[in-house]
Amino acid sequence: MFVGLSLAPSTASATVAEELSIEELTSEAILVVRARVAAQYVVPDRGPRGQIYTRTELTVLDYLKGDGLRALTVQQLGGQYGDLEMRVTGNAALRPGDEVVVFLDHDPQMGLSYVIGLAQGLFRVNRTAHTARVDRDVSGISFYAVGAMPYALPTLVLDLETLETRVRFESGHVAGQRRWEVRP
């Protein structure tokens, strides 16, 4: 996977990535959760090459794959620290207050999770209709296939129940099964 990184404003940019199906996202993810985005902050210490990282706290509502704590911390490259801003075009946009379904890699030793496939790994839940629906914004990503020209994906909108069923089927996770890890 190639990642486009921008340290300065630009008029147009895109990250080039391989397209991942829901099944591929599920297979690559350690955890898939439906969660509420609780808070977000920039890490005060920059990375070894000056990178800026943003951490987002998720309140887990349901585990669709895997199990764990009721709260997870997601770390992403990019953010604004003082006058410095680092952006990754096509990164998953986690916004406080949103209900999301997110496909995650997880490092238990660091206590951090990472979104799989950039914005492909984040579905926003919309409960304004009669049936809860999910969609994702992959507008900052150009997709490729070997031997083909880069292309854009059409907007993917699904019923929340359909997405949950596909993830659970692919991962072998039983609906409603929750095994929360409780820490004092």
C-alpha positions as CSV (number, residue, x, y, z in Angstrom):
1,M,0.0,0.0,0.0
2,F,1.3,3.5,-0.8
3,V,0.5,6.4,1.5
4,G,0.4,10.0,0.3
5,L,1.6,12.5,2.8
6,S,1.2,16.2,2.6
7,L,3.0,18.7,4.9
8,A,1.8,21.8,3.0
9,P,-1.6,22.8,1.6
10,S,-2.3,21.7,-1.9
11,T,-5.2,22.1,-4.3
12,A,-5.6,18.4,-5.2
13,S,-4.0,15.2,-3.9
14,A,-4.8,11.6,-3.4
15,T,-3.4,8.5,-1.7
16,V,-3.1,5.5,-4.0
17,A,-4.2,2.2,-2.3
18,E,-5.4,-1.2,-3.1
19,E,-9.1,-1.6,-2.9
20,L,-10.2,-3.9,0.0
21,S,-13.6,-5.6,0.1
22,I,-15.5,-5.9,3.4
23,E,-14.4,-9.5,3.5
24,E,-10.7,-8.5,3.0
25,L,-11.0,-5.7,5.6
26,T,-12.5,-8.2,8.1
27,S,-9.7,-10.8,7.3
28,E,-7.0,-8.2,7.9
29,A,-8.5,-6.7,11.0
30,I,-7.8,-8.0,14.5
31,L,-10.9,-6.1,15.8
32,V,-14.0,-4.8,14.1
33,V,-16.2,-2.7,16.4
34,R,-19.3,-0.5,16.4
35,A,-18.4,2.4,18.6
36,R,-19.0,6.0,19.5
37,V,-16.1,8.4,19.0
38,A,-15.6,9.9,22.4
39,A,-12.6,12.2,22.2
40,Q,-9.7,13.2,20.1
41,Y,-6.3,14.7,20.9
42,V,-2.9,15.2,19.3
43,V,0.0,13.3,20.9
44,P,2.3,15.9,22.4
45,D,5.5,14.0,21.5
46,R,6.4,13.9,17.8
47,G,7.7,10.8,16.1
48,P,11.4,10.1,15.4
49,R,11.1,11.9,12.0
50,G,8.9,14.7,13.3
51,Q,5.6,13.0,12.6
52,I,2.5,14.2,14.3
53,Y,0.0,11.6,15.6
54,T,-3.6,12.0,16.6
55,R,-5.3,9.6,19.1
56,T,-9.0,9.0,19.2
57,E,-10.8,7.4,22.1
58,L,-13.7,5.0,21.1
59,T,-16.4,3.8,23.4
60,V,-17.1,0.3,22.1
61,L,-20.8,-0.5,21.7
62,D,-20.3,-4.0,20.1
63,Y,-17.5,-6.2,18.9
64,L,-18.3,-7.6,15.5
65,K,-14.9,-9.4,15.4
66,G,-12.6,-10.1,18.4
67,D,-13.2,-8.9,21.9
68,G,-11.6,-6.6,24.5
69,L,-12.2,-3.5,26.5
70,R,-15.1,-1.1,26.4
71,A,-12.7,1.7,25.4
72,L,-10.1,1.6,22.6
73,T,-7.5,4.2,21.6
74,V,-6.9,4.6,17.8
75,Q,-3.7,6.2,16.7
76,Q,-3.4,7.8,13.2
77,L,-0.6,9.7,11.4
78,G,-1.5,13.3,11.0
79,G,-3.0,16.2,13.0
80,Q,-2.2,19.7,14.1
81,Y,0.3,20.5,16.8
82,G,0.7,24.2,17.4
83,D,1.5,25.8,14.1
84,L,2.4,22.5,12.4
85,E,-0.1,20.5,10.5
86,M,0.4,17.0,8.9
87,R,-2.3,15.5,6.8
88,V,-2.6,12.0,5.2
89,T,-5.0,12.3,2.3
90,G,-7.5,9.5,2.4
91,N,-7.1,8.9,6.1
92,A,-10.2,7.7,8.1
93,A,-11.9,10.8,9.5
94,L,-12.9,10.0,13.1
95,R,-15.1,12.8,14.5
96,P,-16.2,13.1,18.2
97,G,-19.8,12.2,18.6
98,D,-20.1,10.0,15.5
99,E,-21.2,6.4,15.7
100,V,-18.9,4.2,13.5
101,V,-18.0,0.7,12.5
102,V,-14.2,0.5,12.3
103,F,-11.8,-2.2,11.1
104,L,-8.7,-2.2,13.3
105,D,-5.3,-3.7,13.8
106,H,-4.4,-3.8,17.5
107,D,-1.2,-3.7,19.4
108,P,-2.0,-4.9,23.0
109,Q,1.5,-4.0,24.3
110,M,1.1,-0.3,23.2
111,G,-2.6,-0.3,24.0
112,L,-3.2,1.2,20.6
113,S,-5.4,0.3,17.6
114,Y,-4.9,1.4,13.9
115,V,-7.5,1.7,11.2
116,I,-7.1,-0.8,8.4
117,G,-7.1,0.5,4.8
118,L,-7.2,4.2,5.6
119,A,-10.7,5.5,5.0
120,Q,-11.8,2.2,3.6
121,G,-11.8,0.8,7.2
122,L,-14.3,3.4,8.6
123,F,-18.1,3.3,8.1
124,R,-20.2,6.1,9.6
125,V,-23.6,5.0,11.0
126,N,-26.6,7.1,10.0
127,R,-29.7,6.5,12.1
128,T,-31.9,9.2,10.5
129,A,-33.7,6.8,8.3
130,H,-36.1,4.0,9.4
131,T,-33.3,1.5,9.0
132,A,-29.8,2.3,10.3
133,R,-27.4,2.7,7.4
134,V,-23.6,2.9,7.0
135,D,-21.5,4.7,4.5
136,R,-17.9,5.6,4.0
137,D,-16.0,8.5,2.5
138,V,-13.0,7.3,0.4
139,S,-12.9,10.5,-1.7
140,G,-9.2,11.1,-0.9
141,I,-8.1,7.7,-2.2
142,S,-7.3,6.6,-5.8
143,F,-7.5,2.8,-6.1
144,Y,-5.4,0.6,-8.3
145,A,-5.4,-2.9,-9.7
146,V,-2.3,-4.4,-11.2
147,G,-2.1,-3.4,-14.9
148,A,-5.0,-0.9,-14.7
149,M,-5.3,2.8,-14.4
150,P,-6.1,4.3,-10.9
151,Y,-9.9,4.6,-10.3
152,A,-12.3,6.0,-7.7
153,L,-14.8,3.8,-5.8
154,P,-18.5,4.6,-6.0
155,T,-20.1,5.5,-2.6
156,L,-20.9,2.3,-0.6
157,V,-24.1,2.5,1.4
158,L,-25.4,-0.5,3.3
159,D,-27.8,-1.3,6.0
160,L,-26.0,-1.5,9.3
161,E,-27.4,-5.0,9.9
162,T,-26.1,-6.2,6.5
163,L,-22.6,-4.9,7.3
164,E,-22.6,-6.5,10.8
165,T,-23.8,-9.8,9.3
166,R,-21.1,-9.9,6.7
167,V,-18.4,-9.1,9.2
168,R,-19.6,-11.7,11.7
169,F,-20.0,-14.4,9.0
170,E,-16.5,-13.7,7.7
171,S,-14.9,-13.7,11.2
172,G,-17.0,-16.5,12.7
173,H,-18.1,-14.2,15.5
174,V,-21.4,-15.0,17.2
175,A,-23.9,-12.1,17.2
176,G,-24.6,-10.7,20.7
177,Q,-21.5,-12.5,22.2
178,R,-19.6,-10.1,24.4
179,R,-16.6,-10.9,26.5
180,W,-15.5,-7.7,28.1
181,E,-12.1,-7.5,29.7
182,V,-12.6,-5.8,33.0
183,R,-9.6,-4.1,34.6
184,P,-9.6,-2.6,38.1
